[in-house]
Amino acid sequence: MTAIDRKQAMDVLKAFGKAFNKGDADGILAQVTDDFEWRMHEGPDAPEGAVIKGLEATRKALAERAEAIETMHFSETEVLFGDDHIIGRFRATGCYTSGEEIDVLGIDIYSFRDDKISVKDSYWKAIR
């Protein structure tokens, strides 16, 4: 793999993050590859959780997420660059439609191809 262009990657991540905070599916999908893979922080399949593949599946997952999560905001972000991946640390706050509050720390490990995000591998702290 080749090294990631940091400026280009930051431009993509900023647009991606803004779209996520607004719940803008089209804005999110504009920043990812056609074969984008989203490895969710939870799901039924051990050990990966749920793995979403492709634009239409991602759009569907975002719609399902919008039905389950009333509000979500990402803040306290930090971006760390590797040679062929990027780690984004964040705090996610919000509320599920059930009324349960969300307040977690997490990381996303991003892979890029053709100046777009090809993989978003998500991890959240489990609070019990």
Phi and psi in radians as a Rosetta constraint file:
Dihedral C 1 N 2 CA 2 C 2 CIRCULARHARMONIC -1.721 0.35
Dihedral N 2 CA 2 C 2 N 3 CIRCULARHARMONIC 2.794 0.35
Dihedral C 2 N 3 CA 3 C 3 CIRCULARHARMONIC -1.135 0.35
Dihedral N 3 CA 3 C 3 N 4 CIRCULARHARMONIC 2.597 0.35
Dihedral C 3 N 4 CA 4 C 4 CIRCULARHARMONIC -1.477 0.35
Dihedral N 4 CA 4 C 4 N 5 CIRCULARHARMONIC 2.362 0.35
Dihedral C 4 N 5 CA 5 C 5 CIRCULARHARMONIC -1.273 0.35
Dihedral N 5 CA 5 C 5 N 6 CIRCULARHARMONIC 1.948 0.35
Dihedral C 5 N 6 CA 6 C 6 CIRCULARHARMONIC -1.092 0.35
Dihedral N 6 CA 6 C 6 N 7 CIRCULARHARMONIC -0.739 0.35
Dihedral C 6 N 7 CA 7 C 7 CIRCULARHARMONIC -1.129 0.35
Dihedral N 7 CA 7 C 7 N 8 CIRCULARHARMONIC -0.828 0.35
Dihedral C 7 N 8 CA 8 C 8 CIRCULARHARMONIC -1.072 0.35
Dihedral N 8 CA 8 C 8 N 9 CIRCULARHARMONIC -0.782 0.35
Dihedral C 8 N 9 CA 9 C 9 CIRCULARHARMONIC -1.070 0.35
Dihedral N 9 CA 9 C 9 N 10 CIRCULARHARMONIC -0.729 0.35
Dihedral C 9 N 10 CA 10 C 10 CIRCULARHARMONIC -1.136 0.35
Dihedral N 10 CA 10 C 10 N 11 CIRCULARHARMONIC -0.672 0.35
Dihedral C 10 N 11 CA 11 C 11 CIRCULARHARMONIC -1.067 0.35
Dihedral N 11 CA 11 C 11 N 12 CIRCULARHARMONIC -0.760 0.35
Dihedral C 11 N 12 CA 12 C 12 CIRCULARHARMONIC -1.151 0.35
Dihedral N 12 CA 12 C 12 N 13 CIRCULARHARMONIC -0.801 0.35
Dihedral C 12 N 13 CA 13 C 13 CIRCULARHARMONIC -1.121 0.35
Dihedral N 13 CA 13 C 13 N 14 CIRCULARHARMONIC -0.654 0.35
Dihedral C 13 N 14 CA 14 C 14 CIRCULARHARMONIC -1.125 0.35
Dihedral N 14 CA 14 C 14 N 15 CIRCULARHARMONIC -0.790 0.35
Dihedral C 14 N 15 CA 15 C 15 CIRCULARHARMONIC -1.126 0.35
Dihedral N 15 CA 15 C 15 N 16 CIRCULARHARMONIC -0.723 0.35
Dihedral C 15 N 16 CA 16 C 16 CIRCULARHARMONIC -1.078 0.35
Dihedral N 16 CA 16 C 16 N 17 CIRCULARHARMONIC -0.829 0.35
Dihedral C 16 N 17 CA 17 C 17 CIRCULARHARMONIC -1.114 0.35
Dihedral N 17 CA 17 C 17 N 18 CIRCULARHARMONIC -0.745 0.35
Dihedral C 17 N 18 CA 18 C 18 CIRCULARHARMONIC -1.083 0.35
Dihedral N 18 CA 18 C 18 N 19 CIRCULARHARMONIC -0.731 0.35
Dihedral C 18 N 19 CA 19 C 19 CIRCULARHARMONIC -1.138 0.35
Dihedral N 19 CA 19 C 19 N 20 CIRCULARHARMONIC -0.705 0.35
Dihedral C 19 N 20 CA 20 C 20 CIRCULARHARMONIC -1.088 0.35
Dihedral N 20 CA 20 C 20 N 21 CIRCULARHARMONIC -0.779 0.35
Dihedral C 20 N 21 CA 21 C 21 CIRCULARHARMONIC -1.116 0.35
Dihedral N 21 CA 21 C 21 N 22 CIRCULARHARMONIC -0.516 0.35
Dihedral C 21 N 22 CA 22 C 22 CIRCULARHARMONIC -1.571 0.35
Dihedral N 22 CA 22 C 22 N 23 CIRCULARHARMONIC -0.157 0.35
Dihedral C 22 N 23 CA 23 C 23 CIRCULARHARMONIC 1.219 0.35
Dihedral N 23 CA 23 C 23 N 24 CIRCULARHARMONIC 0.554 0.35
Dihedral C 23 N 24 CA 24 C 24 CIRCULARHARMONIC -1.630 0.35
Dihedral N 24 CA 24 C 24 N 25 CIRCULARHARMONIC 1.644 0.35
Dihedral C 24 N 25 CA 25 C 25 CIRCULARHARMONIC -1.047 0.35
Dihedral N 25 CA 25 C 25 N 26 CIRCULARHARMONIC -0.742 0.35
Dihedral C 25 N 26 CA 26 C 26 CIRCULARHARMONIC -1.094 0.35
Dihedral N 26 CA 26 C 26 N 27 CIRCULARHARMONIC -0.698 0.35
Dihedral C 26 N 27 CA 27 C 27 CIRCULARHARMONIC -1.133 0.35
Dihedral N 27 CA 27 C 27 N 28 CIRCULARHARMONIC -0.673 0.35
Dihedral C 27 N 28 CA 28 C 28 CIRCULARHARMONIC -1.139 0.35
Dihedral N 28 CA 28 C 28 N 29 CIRCULARHARMONIC -0.871 0.35
Dihedral C 28 N 29 CA 29 C 29 CIRCULARHARMONIC -1.161 0.35
Dihedral N 29 CA 29 C 29 N 30 CIRCULARHARMONIC -0.424 0.35
Dihedral C 29 N 30 CA 30 C 30 CIRCULARHARMONIC -1.179 0.35
Dihedral N 30 CA 30 C 30 N 31 CIRCULARHARMONIC -0.310 0.35
Dihedral C 30 N 31 CA 31 C 31 CIRCULARHARMONIC -1.770 0.35
Dihedral N 31 CA 31 C 31 N 32 CIRCULARHARMONIC 0.057 0.35
Dihedral C 31 N 32 CA 32 C 32 CIRCULARHARMONIC -2.126 0.35
Dihedral N 32 CA 32 C 32 N 33 CIRCULARHARMONIC 2.793 0.35
Dihedral C 32 N 33 CA 33 C 33 CIRCULARHARMONIC -1.286 0.35
Dihedral N 33 CA 33 C 33 N 34 CIRCULARHARMONIC 2.819 0.35
Dihedral C 33 N 34 CA 34 C 34 CIRCULARHARMONIC -1.048 0.35
Dihedral N 34 CA 34 C 34 N 35 CIRCULARHARMONIC -0.555 0.35
Dihedral C 34 N 35 CA 35 C 35 CIRCULARHARMONIC -1.788 0.35
Dihedral N 35 CA 35 C 35 N 36 CIRCULARHARMONIC 0.480 0.35
Dihedral C 35 N 36 CA 36 C 36 CIRCULARHARMONIC -0.813 0.35
Dihedral N 36 CA 36 C 36 N 37 CIRCULARHARMONIC 2.443 0.35
Dihedral C 36 N 37 CA 37 C 37 CIRCULARHARMONIC -2.144 0.35
Dihedral N 37 CA 37 C 37 N 38 CIRCULARHARMONIC 2.150 0.35
Dihedral C 37 N 38 CA 38 C 38 CIRCULARHARMONIC -1.957 0.35
Dihedral N 38 CA 38 C 38 N 39 CIRCULARHARMONIC 1.922 0.35
Dihedral C 38 N 39 CA 39 C 39 CIRCULARHARMONIC -1.628 0.35
Dihedral N 39 CA 39 C 39 N 40 CIRCULARHARMONIC 1.792 0.35
Dihedral C 39 N 40 CA 40 C 40 CIRCULARHARMONIC -1.200 0.35
Dihedral N 40 CA 40 C 40 N 41 CIRCULARHARMONIC 2.778 0.35
Dihedral C 40 N 41 CA 41 C 41 CIRCULARHARMONIC -1.313 0.35
Dihedral N 41 CA 41 C 41 N 42 CIRCULARHARMONIC -0.185 0.35
Dihedral C 41 N 42 CA 42 C 42 CIRCULARHARMONIC -2.616 0.35
Dihedral N 42 CA 42 C 42 N 43 CIRCULARHARMONIC 2.945 0.35
Dihedral C 42 N 43 CA 43 C 43 CIRCULARHARMONIC 2.675 0.35
Dihedral N 43 CA 43 C 43 N 44 CIRCULARHARMONIC 3.119 0.35
Dihedral C 43 N 44 CA 44 C 44 CIRCULARHARMONIC -1.445 0.35
Dihedral N 44 CA 44 C 44 N 45 CIRCULARHARMONIC -0.287 0.35
Dihedral C 44 N 45 CA 45 C 45 CIRCULARHARMONIC -1.798 0.35
Dihedral N 45 CA 45 C 45 N 46 CIRCULARHARMONIC 1.893 0.35
Dihedral C 45 N 46 CA 46 C 46 CIRCULARHARMONIC -1.302 0.35
Dihedral N 46 CA 46 C 46 N 47 CIRCULARHARMONIC 2.495 0.35
Dihedral C 46 N 47 CA 47 C 47 CIRCULARHARMONIC -1.634 0.35
Dihedral N 47 CA 47 C 47 N 48 CIRCULARHARMONIC 0.009 0.35
Dihedral C 47 N 48 CA 48 C 48 CIRCULARHARMONIC -1.358 0.35
Dihedral N 48 CA 48 C 48 N 49 CIRCULARHARMONIC -0.424 0.35
Dihedral C 48 N 49 CA 49 C 49 CIRCULARHARMONIC 1.462 0.35
Dihedral N 49 CA 49 C 49 N 50 CIRCULARHARMONIC -2.510 0.35
Dihedral C 49 N 50 CA 50 C 50 CIRCULARHARMONIC -1.631 0.35
Dihedral N 50 CA 50 C 50 N 51 CIRCULARHARMONIC 2.369 0.35
Dihedral C 50 N 51 CA 51 C 51 CIRCULARHARMONIC -2.074 0.35
Dihedral N 51 CA 51 C 51 N 52 CIRCULARHARMONIC 2.070 0.35
Dihedral C 51 N 52 CA 52 C 52 CIRCULARHARMONIC -1.772 0.35
Dihedral N 52 CA 52 C 52 N 53 CIRCULARHARMONIC 2.272 0.35
Dihedral C 52 N 53 CA 53 C 53 CIRCULARHARMONIC -2.220 0.35
Dihedral N 53 CA 53 C 53 N 54 CIRCULARHARMONIC 2.226 0.35
Dihedral C 53 N 54 CA 54 C 54 CIRCULARHARMONIC 1.650 0.35
Dihedral N 54 CA 54 C 54 N 55 CIRCULARHARMONIC 2.853 0.35
Dihedral C 54 N 55 CA 55 C 55 CIRCULARHARMONIC -1.182 0.35
Dihedral N 55 CA 55 C 55 N 56 CIRCULARHARMONIC -0.793 0.35
Dihedral C 55 N 56 CA 56 C 56 CIRCULARHARMONIC -1.164 0.35
Dihedral N 56 CA 56 C 56 N 57 CIRCULARHARMONIC -0.706 0.35
Dihedral C 56 N 57 CA 57 C 57 CIRCULARHARMONIC -1.139 0.35
Dihedral N 57 CA 57 C 57 N 58 CIRCULARHARMONIC -0.630 0.35
Dihedral C 57 N 58 CA 58 C 58 CIRCULARHARMONIC -1.182 0.35
Dihedral N 58 CA 58 C 58 N 59 CIRCULARHARMONIC -0.748 0.35
Dihedral C 58 N 59 CA 59 C 59 CIRCULARHARMONIC -1.027 0.35
Dihedral N 59 CA 59 C 59 N 60 CIRCULARHARMONIC -0.759 0.35
Dihedral C 59 N 60 CA 60 C 60 CIRCULARHARMONIC -1.112 0.35
Dihedral N 60 CA 60 C 60 N 61 CIRCULARHARMONIC -0.759 0.35
Dihedral C 60 N 61 CA 61 C 61 CIRCULARHARMONIC -1.105 0.35
Dihedral N 61 CA 61 C 61 N 62 CIRCULARHARMONIC -0.668 0.35
Dihedral C 61 N 62 CA 62 C 62 CIRCULARHARMONIC -1.149 0.35
Dihedral N 62 CA 62 C 62 N 63 CIRCULARHARMONIC -0.678 0.35
Dihedral C 62 N 63 CA 63 C 63 CIRCULARHARMONIC -1.151 0.35
Dihedral N 63 CA 63 C 63 N 64 CIRCULARHARMONIC -0.727 0.35
Dihedral C 63 N 64 CA 64 C 64 CIRCULARHARMONIC -1.135 0.35
Dihedral N 64 CA 64 C 64 N 65 CIRCULARHARMONIC -0.685 0.35
Dihedral C 64 N 65 CA 65 C 65 CIRCULARHARMONIC -1.107 0.35
Dihedral N 65 CA 65 C 65 N 66 CIRCULARHARMONIC -0.714 0.35
Dihedral C 65 N 66 CA 66 C 66 CIRCULARHARMONIC -1.114 0.35
Dihedral N 66 CA 66 C 66 N 67 CIRCULARHARMONIC -0.529 0.35
Dihedral C 66 N 67 CA 67 C 67 CIRCULARHARMONIC -1.270 0.35
Dihedral N 67 CA 67 C 67 N 68 CIRCULARHARMONIC -0.511 0.35
Dihedral C 67 N 68 CA 68 C 68 CIRCULARHARMONIC -1.625 0.35
Dihedral N 68 CA 68 C 68 N 69 CIRCULARHARMONIC -0.465 0.35
Dihedral C 68 N 69 CA 69 C 69 CIRCULARHARMONIC -2.052 0.35
Dihedral N 69 CA 69 C 69 N 70 CIRCULARHARMONIC 2.069 0.35
Dihedral C 69 N 70 CA 70 C 70 CIRCULARHARMONIC -1.287 0.35
Dihedral N 70 CA 70 C 70 N 71 CIRCULARHARMONIC -0.825 0.35
Dihedral C 70 N 71 CA 71 C 71 CIRCULARHARMONIC -2.416 0.35
Dihedral N 71 CA 71 C 71 N 72 CIRCULARHARMONIC 2.566 0.35
Dihedral C 71 N 72 CA 72 C 72 CIRCULARHARMONIC -2.660 0.35
Dihedral N 72 CA 72 C 72 N 73 CIRCULARHARMONIC 2.311 0.35
Dihedral C 72 N 73 CA 73 C 73 CIRCULARHARMONIC -2.395 0.35
Dihedral N 73 CA 73 C 73 N 74 CIRCULARHARMONIC 2.373 0.35
Dihedral C 73 N 74 CA 74 C 74 CIRCULARHARMONIC -1.859 0.35
Dihedral N 74 CA 74 C 74 N 75 CIRCULARHARMONIC 2.298 0.35
Dihedral C 74 N 75 CA 75 C 75 CIRCULARHARMONIC -2.557 0.35
Dihedral N 75 CA 75 C 75 N 76 CIRCULARHARMONIC -3.053 0.35
Dihedral C 75 N 76 CA 76 C 76 CIRCULARHARMONIC 0.862 0.35
Dihedral N 76 CA 76 C 76 N 77 CIRCULARHARMONIC 0.839 0.35
Dihedral C 76 N 77 CA 77 C 77 CIRCULARHARMONIC -1.514 0.35
Dihedral N 77 CA 77 C 77 N 78 CIRCULARHARMONIC 2.648 0.35
Dihedral C 77 N 78 CA 78 C 78 CIRCULARHARMONIC -2.547 0.35
Dihedral N 78 CA 78 C 78 N 79 CIRCULARHARMONIC 2.427 0.35
Dihedral C 78 N 79 CA 79 C 79 CIRCULARHARMONIC -2.053 0.35
Dihedral N 79 CA 79 C 79 N 80 CIRCULARHARMONIC 2.261 0.35
Dihedral C 79 N 80 CA 80 C 80 CIRCULARHARMONIC -2.122 0.35
Dihedral N 80 CA 80 C 80 N 81 CIRCULARHARMONIC 2.241 0.35
Dihedral C 80 N 81 CA 81 C 81 CIRCULARHARMONIC -1.728 0.35
Dihedral N 81 CA 81 C 81 N 82 CIRCULARHARMONIC 2.297 0.35
Dihedral C 81 N 82 CA 82 C 82 CIRCULARHARMONIC -1.850 0.35
Dihedral N 82 CA 82 C 82 N 83 CIRCULARHARMONIC -3.117 0.35
Dihedral C 82 N 83 CA 83 C 83 CIRCULARHARMONIC -1.180 0.35
Dihedral N 83 CA 83 C 83 N 84 CIRCULARHARMONIC -0.689 0.35
Dihedral C 83 N 84 CA 84 C 84 CIRCULARHARMONIC -2.251 0.35
Dihedral N 84 CA 84 C 84 N 85 CIRCULARHARMONIC 0.268 0.35
Dihedral C 84 N 85 CA 85 C 85 CIRCULARHARMONIC -2.700 0.35
Dihedral N 85 CA 85 C 85 N 86 CIRCULARHARMONIC 2.916 0.35
Dihedral C 85 N 86 CA 86 C 86 CIRCULARHARMONIC -2.295 0.35
Dihedral N 86 CA 86 C 86 N 87 CIRCULARHARMONIC 2.416 0.35
Dihedral C 86 N 87 CA 87 C 87 CIRCULARHARMONIC -1.912 0.35
Dihedral N 87 CA 87 C 87 N 88 CIRCULARHARMONIC 2.229 0.35
Dihedral C 87 N 88 CA 88 C 88 CIRCULARHARMONIC -1.971 0.35
Dihedral N 88 CA 88 C 88 N 89 CIRCULARHARMONIC 2.124 0.35
Dihedral C 88 N 89 CA 89 C 89 CIRCULARHARMONIC -1.715 0.35
Dihedral N 89 CA 89 C 89 N 90 CIRCULARHARMONIC 2.569 0.35
Dihedral C 89 N 90 CA 90 C 90 CIRCULARHARMONIC -2.738 0.35
Dihedral N 90 CA 90 C 90 N 91 CIRCULARHARMONIC 2.907 0.35
Dihedral C 90 N 91 CA 91 C 91 CIRCULARHARMONIC -2.038 0.35
Dihedral N 91 CA 91 C 91 N 92 CIRCULARHARMONIC 2.271 0.35
Dihedral C 91 N 92 CA 92 C 92 CIRCULARHARMONIC -1.945 0.35
Dihedral N 92 CA 92 C 92 N 93 CIRCULARHARMONIC 2.205 0.35
Dihedral C 92 N 93 CA 93 C 93 CIRCULARHARMONIC -2.235 0.35
Dihedral N 93 CA 93 C 93 N 94 CIRCULARHARMONIC 2.656 0.35
Dihedral C 93 N 94 CA 94 C 94 CIRCULARHARMONIC 2.852 0.35
Dihedral N 94 CA 94 C 94 N 95 CIRCULARHARMONIC -2.670 0.35
Dihedral C 94 N 95 CA 95 C 95 CIRCULARHARMONIC -2.640 0.35
Dihedral N 95 CA 95 C 95 N 96 CIRCULARHARMONIC 2.306 0.35
Dihedral C 95 N 96 CA 96 C 96 CIRCULARHARMONIC -1.259 0.35
Dihedral N 96 CA 96 C 96 N 97 CIRCULARHARMONIC 2.784 0.35
Dihedral C 96 N 97 CA 97 C 97 CIRCULARHARMONIC -1.122 0.35
Dihedral N 97 CA 97 C 97 N 98 CIRCULARHARMONIC -0.332 0.35
Dihedral C 97 N 98 CA 98 C 98 CIRCULARHARMONIC -1.287 0.35
Dihedral N 98 CA 98 C 98 N 99 CIRCULARHARMONIC -0.227 0.35
Dihedral C 98 N 99 CA 99 C 99 CIRCULARHARMONIC 1.772 0.35
Dihedral N 99 CA 99 C 99 N 100 CIRCULARHARMONIC -0.240 0.35
Dihedral C 99 N 100 CA 100 C 100 CIRCULARHARMONIC -1.178 0.35
Dihedral N 100 CA 100 C 100 N 101 CIRCULARHARMONIC 2.345 0.35
Dihedral C 100 N 101 CA 101 C 101 CIRCULARHARMONIC -1.395 0.35
Dihedral N 101 CA 101 C 101 N 102 CIRCULARHARMONIC 2.655 0.35
Dihedral C 101 N 102 CA 102 C 102 CIRCULARHARMONIC -2.010 0.35
Dihedral N 102 CA 102 C 102 N 103 CIRCULARHARMONIC 2.238 0.35
Dihedral C 102 N 103 CA 103 C 103 CIRCULARHARMONIC -2.730 0.35
Dihedral N 103 CA 103 C 103 N 104 CIRCULARHARMONIC 1.610 0.35
Dihedral C 103 N 104 CA 104 C 104 CIRCULARHARMONIC -2.373 0.35
Dihedral N 104 CA 104 C 104 N 105 CIRCULARHARMONIC 2.734 0.35
Dihedral C 104 N 105 CA 105 C 105 CIRCULARHARMONIC -1.760 0.35
Dihedral N 105 CA 105 C 105 N 106 CIRCULARHARMONIC 2.576 0.35
Dihedral C 105 N 106 CA 106 C 106 CIRCULARHARMONIC -2.740 0.35
Dihedral N 106 CA 106 C 106 N 107 CIRCULARHARMONIC 3.048 0.35
Dihedral C 106 N 107 CA 107 C 107 CIRCULARHARMONIC -2.374 0.35
Dihedral N 107 CA 107 C 107 N 108 CIRCULARHARMONIC 2.643 0.35
Dihedral C 107 N 108 CA 108 C 108 CIRCULARHARMONIC -2.140 0.35
Dihedral N 108 CA 108 C 108 N 109 CIRCULARHARMONIC 2.360 0.35
Dihedral C 108 N 109 CA 109 C 109 CIRCULARHARMONIC -1.847 0.35
Dihedral N 109 CA 109 C 109 N 110 CIRCULARHARMONIC 2.051 0.35
Dihedral C 109 N 110 CA 110 C 110 CIRCULARHARMONIC -1.842 0.35
Dihedral N 110 CA 110 C 110 N 111 CIRCULARHARMONIC 2.427 0.35
Dihedral C 110 N 111 CA 111 C 111 CIRCULARHARMONIC -1.988 0.35
Dihedral N 111 CA 111 C 111 N 112 CIRCULARHARMONIC 2.541 0.35
Dihedral C 111 N 112 CA 112 C 112 CIRCULARHARMONIC -2.102 0.35
Dihedral N 112 CA 112 C 112 N 113 CIRCULARHARMONIC 2.604 0.35
Dihedral C 112 N 113 CA 113 C 113 CIRCULARHARMONIC -2.626 0.35
Dihedral N 113 CA 113 C 113 N 114 CIRCULARHARMONIC 2.350 0.35
Dihedral C 113 N 114 CA 114 C 114 CIRCULARHARMONIC 0.959 0.35
Dihedral N 114 CA 114 C 114 N 115 CIRCULARHARMONIC 0.717 0.35
Dihedral C 114 N 115 CA 115 C 115 CIRCULARHARMONIC 1.093 0.35
Dihedral N 115 CA 115 C 115 N 116 CIRCULARHARMONIC 0.432 0.35
Dihedral C 115 N 116 CA 116 C 116 CIRCULARHARMONIC -2.362 0.35
Dihedral N 116 CA 116 C 116 N 117 CIRCULARHARMONIC 2.850 0.35
Dihedral C 116 N 117 CA 117 C 117 CIRCULARHARMONIC -1.351 0.35
Dihedral N 117 CA 117 C 117 N 118 CIRCULARHARMONIC 2.191 0.35
Dihedral C 117 N 118 CA 118 C 118 CIRCULARHARMONIC -1.799 0.35
Dihedral N 118 CA 118 C 118 N 119 CIRCULARHARMONIC -0.494 0.35
Dihedral C 118 N 119 CA 119 C 119 CIRCULARHARMONIC -2.467 0.35
Dihedral N 119 CA 119 C 119 N 120 CIRCULARHARMONIC 2.370 0.35
Dihedral C 119 N 120 CA 120 C 120 CIRCULARHARMONIC -2.193 0.35
Dihedral N 120 CA 120 C 120 N 121 CIRCULARHARMONIC 1.870 0.35
Dihedral C 120 N 121 CA 121 C 121 CIRCULARHARMONIC -1.829 0.35
Dihedral N 121 CA 121 C 121 N 122 CIRCULARHARMONIC 1.909 0.35
Dihedral C 121 N 122 CA 122 C 122 CIRCULARHARMONIC -1.806 0.35
Dihedral N 122 CA 122 C 122 N 123 CIRCULARHARMONIC 2.464 0.35
Dihedral C 122 N 123 CA 123 C 123 CIRCULARHARMONIC -2.401 0.35
Dihedral N 123 CA 123 C 123 N 124 CIRCULARHARMONIC 2.310 0.35
Dihedral C 123 N 124 CA 124 C 124 CIRCULARHARMONIC -2.123 0.35
Dihedral N 124 CA 124 C 124 N 125 CIRCULARHARMONIC 2.570 0.35
Dihedral C 124 N 125 CA 125 C 125 CIRCULARHARMONIC -1.146 0.35
Dihedral N 125 CA 125 C 125 N 126 CIRCULARHARMONIC 2.335 0.35
Dihedral C 125 N 126 CA 126 C 126 CIRCULARHARMONIC -1.568 0.35
Dihedral N 126 CA 126 C 126 N 127 CIRCULARHARMONIC 2.048 0.35
Dihedral C 126 N 127 CA 127 C 127 CIRCULARHARMONIC -1.833 0.35
Dihedral N 127 CA 127 C 127 N 128 CIRCULARHARMONIC 2.145 0.35
